[in-house]
């Protein structure tokens, strides 16, 4: 929001706080500037101060995030050295929606009644930070113990056959999941899907849609216009649909079927009909 002079008080305040003596305040100010820049509220005078924070151990990550957004918006053109310091927006390990480097990888497995999950050997996969459960029937998410014999959804009380256990792991390891050379059998018979999630904006993306992310909907303005998938959906595709990464359309396209659908307002359109003002 701007005042009668055309300035943004919140942005002006955040820029001033970049030189606050408290490291926590500097870090939060840099993050706020990046978030405001995502919605086109930015001022190029914040750039010199953000560049100084690249030498600040506590604020470096937030300053780099803000600078990536500002560079993307055209507020400044980083030199090769500055680009190397702030990182590439589309570099592996960064969120493709907000540019944050604070992301995690999630492996999901179907918990079947009466038996344990056939988990891969830890050395072949990786340790996890925490686990959650997702009810495939009612879409309820809740904390879960992966070793519980018969877990049930607390909302619909469905049996274990309807539950998907999700193992949340630090960092990204399986970015080459779509490679023909990648051996998916290492995940075991109960594997359902793999996806990535940003801890800052909470958006998810996966090997299903990492090449065609959600775009801004012309009707509601939400970044929820996802590709429409055709044919008979696999388990991986169904899981991506539950996370609203894709929209499951008719098995066979009849006539001029829309190519994209909004998961928020239901609007449908083709690529040629879009007027997406966001970064592609």
N, C-alpha and C positions, 0 to 999 in steps of 0.2 A: 504494500500500500504506500502511496506517495502523498505528501502533504501539498498545500497550495503552492509551494515553491518548486514542486516537481521532484523533490528529493525523497528518498526512502529513509525515514528515521531509524528503522531497525538495521538497515544495511550500514548506515553511517556509524551507528553505535558499534556494530560488529567490527568495522574497520579500525575504529579507535582502540578497541580491546585487543587487537592483534599485538600491541606493544605493552599490554598489561604485564606487571611484574610477576603475576601468578601464572605458572605454566598451564594449569588446568583451564584457566580463563582463555588463554591464547589458543589452546587446542579447541575449545568449544566455539570460539569466535571463528576460527578457520573453517570448522565444519559447517557452521551456520551460513557463512558466505558461499560455500559450495552448494548448499541446499537451496539458497535463494537464487543462485545463478541458474540452477536447473529450471526455474520458472521465469527465466529472463529478467531477474532483478540483479544487476551487477554494476560495478563501477571499476574502471581500469586502474584507479588509484590504489586499489587494494593489492595489485600485483606485486609492486616492490616489497611490500611488507610480507606478503606470502612467500616470496622468494627467500627472504631473510630467514623465515621459519624452517626452511629446508635443512638448516643447520641446528635446529632445535630438536633434541631427541624425543621429547614428549609430543610435540606438535607436528613433526615432520609428515606423518601419514595423512593427517587432516589437511595440511597445507597443500600437499601433492594432489589430493583429491580435488580441492577447490581450484587449483591451477589447471588441472585437466579439464574441468568443466569450463572455466574461463577461456581456455585455449579453444575448446570446441565451439564456444559461442562467439569466437572472434574478438574477444576483449584484449588478447595479446597473442603475438606470434612467438612461441618459444624458440630459442636457439637450439642447435643440436645438443649442446651440453645441458640446457635446461630441460629439453625433452627427455634426455636420458635420466635426469634427476627426478622428474615428476612421473615418468612412466607413460606407457602408451595406454590410451583409454580401452582399446580392444586387445590388450595384451592378455595372455593366459593368466588366470588367477585374479582377474578384476571383474567386477559386476558390469555386464553390458548395459545395464539400465542407469546406474548412478555413478559408476566408475570407482566404487569403493574396493579396496583390497581386502576387506574383512569379510571373507566368504567361506563357506563350508561345503563339503560334499556329503550327500545322503544316499545310502544304499538301503533299498527296501526289499523285504522278503515276506512271502505269504506264510502265515502261521496256520498250519493245518491241524485239525482235531486229533488228539491222541498221540502226537509225536513232536519231538523237538525239531527246531529249524535245522536244516542241513547247511550250517554255516561253513564257509571256506576256512582253511587254516589261517590263523592271524598273520603268519609270515607272508602269505600270498595276498592278503588284502591289507588290512591296517587296523590299528586300535580305534575305538570310537570314544567320543566324549560323553554322549548320553543317548538314550533310546526313547522313542515315542511309538505309539500305536495309532493307526488310522483305520477306522471302520469303513470298509468298502460299501456297506449298505447305507448307513446314515451320514457318512462323511465326518464323523466326530473324531477329533484328535485328542489324545490324552497320554500322560506319562505311562511307561510300561516297563515291566521286567522281562527281558528276553527269555529268561529261564523258567518263567511261570508255565506250568503244564497246560492249563485251560483258561487263558485270559478271556475276558468278556468285555464287550463295550458297555460302559456305564450308562449310556443313553438308551440304547435299544436292546441291550442284553443279548446280542447275537453271539453265537458260538465262535470258537477260534478260527473256523474256516473262513470267516468273513473279515478277518483282521490282517492288516499289513503292518509289520514291524519295521520301523525306520531307524537305522543306525547313523547318527550324525557324527561326522569325522572332521577333524581340523584340516584346512587347506584343500587343495585340489590335486588329485593324483591320476584320475582316469580321463583326461581330456581327449585321449585318442580312442575313446570308446567306439566311435563310428568307423575306425580304420579296419579294413578287411583283415589285417594281420592280428587284430586284437582278439585274444582268446576269452570269450565270455563264459566259457565253462568253468573258469576258476571261481565263479560266484556260487556254484552249486545249483541243485534242481529247484530250490524254493525261491530263487532270485526273481524279483518282479521288475524293478527299475532302478535307475541311477539318475540323480539330478543334483543340481547345485543351487544353493540359496545364499543370498546376500544378508548379512547380519544388520546392515544399515537400513536398506529400503524394504527388506523381507521378500523381494521378488524372487521367483524361481525360474530356472531355465534348465534345459536338458539336451542330450544328444538329438532329441526329437525336433526341437525348435531353435537350437543355437544358431542356425543359419537363416532363420526367418522369425525374428522376435516380434512381440506384440507392438502395435503401432497406435497412434492416437486416433480415437474414434471421432468421425466428423459430427456425430449427433450429440453424444454425451461428454466428449472431451477427455474421457478416461483413456489411459494407455492400456486398452484391453481388446484391441482389434487383432484377433489371432487368425492364423491360416485355418481353412476348413480342410479336414482330412477325409478322403474318400476310401471306399473299399471296406473290407471286413477288418475291424480294428484288432490289433494284437493286444496282449496284456500290457506291454510297454506303452502303446498308444493310449489305451484306456487310462493308465496311470497319469500320463501327461494331460489328458483331458480333465481328470479330477483336480489337477493343480491349475487348470485354466490356461495351459500353455498352447493348446490346440482345441479346435471345435470339431466334434465328430459329426460329419454330414451324412447324407444318404449314401448307401453302398454303391449306387450307380448314379452318376450325374445325368439328369434329364434336362435338356434344353440349356438355357443360359443360367446355370447355377452359380451363386456368388462364391468368390474365392476366399473371402474373409468374413468373420462374424465377431461381433462384440460380445464378450462374456458378461458385460454389465447391463447393457440396455437392449441387447438383442438385434441391433442394427446389422445389416448385411450389405456387402458391396463387393465390387471387383477392384483390382489394383488401379485400373484406369479411372475409377470414380473417386479415388481418395484425394484428400487435400491435407496431407500430413505435414504439419509445421515442425515436427520434432526431427531430430537427427535420425537419419536412416541407419 
